[in-house]
Amino acid sequence: MQHVSTKPDRLAKWLDITGELADKFALGAEEIDRAGRFPHENFQLLKDAGYLALTVPRIYGGEEISLYELVILQERLAQGDAATALAIGWHLSVMMDLAIMRPWDEAIFAEVCRGVVEDKKLLNRAASEAATGSPTRGGRPQTTAYKVNGGWELCGRKTFTTLSKALDYIIVSAVIDGTDDVVYFLVPGSATGISFDETWDTLGMRGTASHDMILDHVFVPEEANLHEPARNGGKQKHAGWLLHIPACYLGIATAARNYALQYASSYSPNSGSGPIANQPNTRSLIGQMELEWLTARNLLHAVAKRFDEDRDDPALAGDLAAVKHVVTNHAISIVDRAMRIAGGQSLYRKHPLERYYRDVRAGLHNPPMDDMTIGLLANLALKPYSAE
C-alpha cells in the first residue's frame, strides 16, 4: 500500500495561487476562444508561478503533489479558462505518471525534471493518430522508427498534439521498423523535421493548440529510445493521473453553476415579483443542477483520495473509469441546466455560458470513452459469476 500525504497548508497556498491565475485567465478566455489561438500569456504566468513543477518529485525540486491536490487545483483553474487548464493538465499528469512509474532510465528522467523545474519546460505525449483513434483502444501506431547510424529516424503524423508548438519535450509513440515493438521516444520540440499542420479548428477547447504534428525523418540519438512500452498507456496498472480530465470538465460545470446562480438571484423581469430564483421552475433546475454537481464533485474527490492511499487497489480500475464517465456527463448536464436558467441570454457570445457549453462537450472525446467504461464495468460486475 502506498500513501501520498496531502498537506493542508500546501493545498491552501496553491489554491490561492491557482484562484488568482484562474481569475486572470477568465478575463481573456473569450478572446482566446474566438481567435482559436494558443494562450502564451497564460502559460507564462503558469511558469512564473511554478505551476509546471507541481507533480515533479521533491528530490528533483518539485512539489510532488497528490492526485487529490491535482484534481482540486485543476478544477479551480478550469473555472477561469478551460482550454488552458486541460492543456497544462496533460503536462502535469504525464509528469505524475512518470514520477509514479519511473519507466525510463533515472538519469534521463532526472534531466527532464530539472528542465521542468529550472527551465520551465513543457512536455506531453504524442500518441494519437487518425488511423488508430485514441491510443487507449490499443491501435498500433503508423509512426515508424528506423534504425540509422547513431540513433533513430522517426516518420509519421500525430493528431491531438495538445500544447503543440509550445512543447519542449515530446514523448512520441512509434513502432520499431521491422518489428511489432511499440515504444516511446523522447524528442525535443525543436528537433529538425518536426512541423505542425494547424488543424485545430474545433467547436470547443479552441485554445489547446492540439494540432497535427508531422515527423519528417526526425533524427534522435540512441538514448532517445526510452524502451517504454506504448500500448494501452504503458505499464501503469491504474492510470489515476487521467482524473485531471474530469477535474477540468467539473471546473467548467462549476463556473456555469456559479454564473447561473448569480444570474437567477439578480435578474428580475417586470413580468414577475422579485428575481427568477423565486420561481418554482428555476428552483427545480437549481436543485437538479446542485444534485449533479455535488455527486460529481464528491465522487471525483473520493476516488482521487483512494488512489493516493492505495494505487494498487484492484477496485480502482472500475472506479477511475466511472469517475470520468459520471463527472463528464454530469458536467454537460449542469451546463445545460445553467443555460436553461439563464434562458435566451445564454446564447449570446458576450456571456460565458455558450463557451462553457461548447468546451464541456469535448469531455466526451477524452479517454476513457463512455462505451469503454460501460463495457469495463459490465465485465467487472460479471467476473465473479463467470465460469472458471
Secondary structure as UniProt FT lines:
FT   HELIX           8..35
FT   HELIX           40..49
FT   HELIX           51..53
FT   TURN            54..55
FT   HELIX           58..60
FT   HELIX           67..78
FT   TURN            79..80
FT   HELIX           82..101
FT   HELIX           106..119
FT   STRAND          123..126
FT   TURN            130..132
FT   HELIX           135..137
FT   STRAND          144..148
FT   TURN            149..150
FT   STRAND          151..161
FT   TURN            162..163
FT   HELIX           164..166
FT   STRAND          169..176
FT   TURN            177..178
FT   STRAND          182..188
FT   TURN            189..190
FT   TURN            192..193
FT   STRAND          194..197
FT   HELIX           206..208
FT   STRAND          211..221
FT   HELIX           222..224
FT   STRAND          225..229
FT   HELIX           231..233
FT   HELIX           240..243
FT   HELIX           244..266
FT   TURN            270..271
FT   HELIX           276..278
FT   HELIX           280..309
FT   TURN            311..312
FT   TURN            314..315
FT   HELIX           316..342
FT   HELIX           343..347
FT   TURN            349..350
FT   HELIX           353..361
FT   HELIX           362..365
FT   HELIX           370..382
FT   HELIX           383..385
//
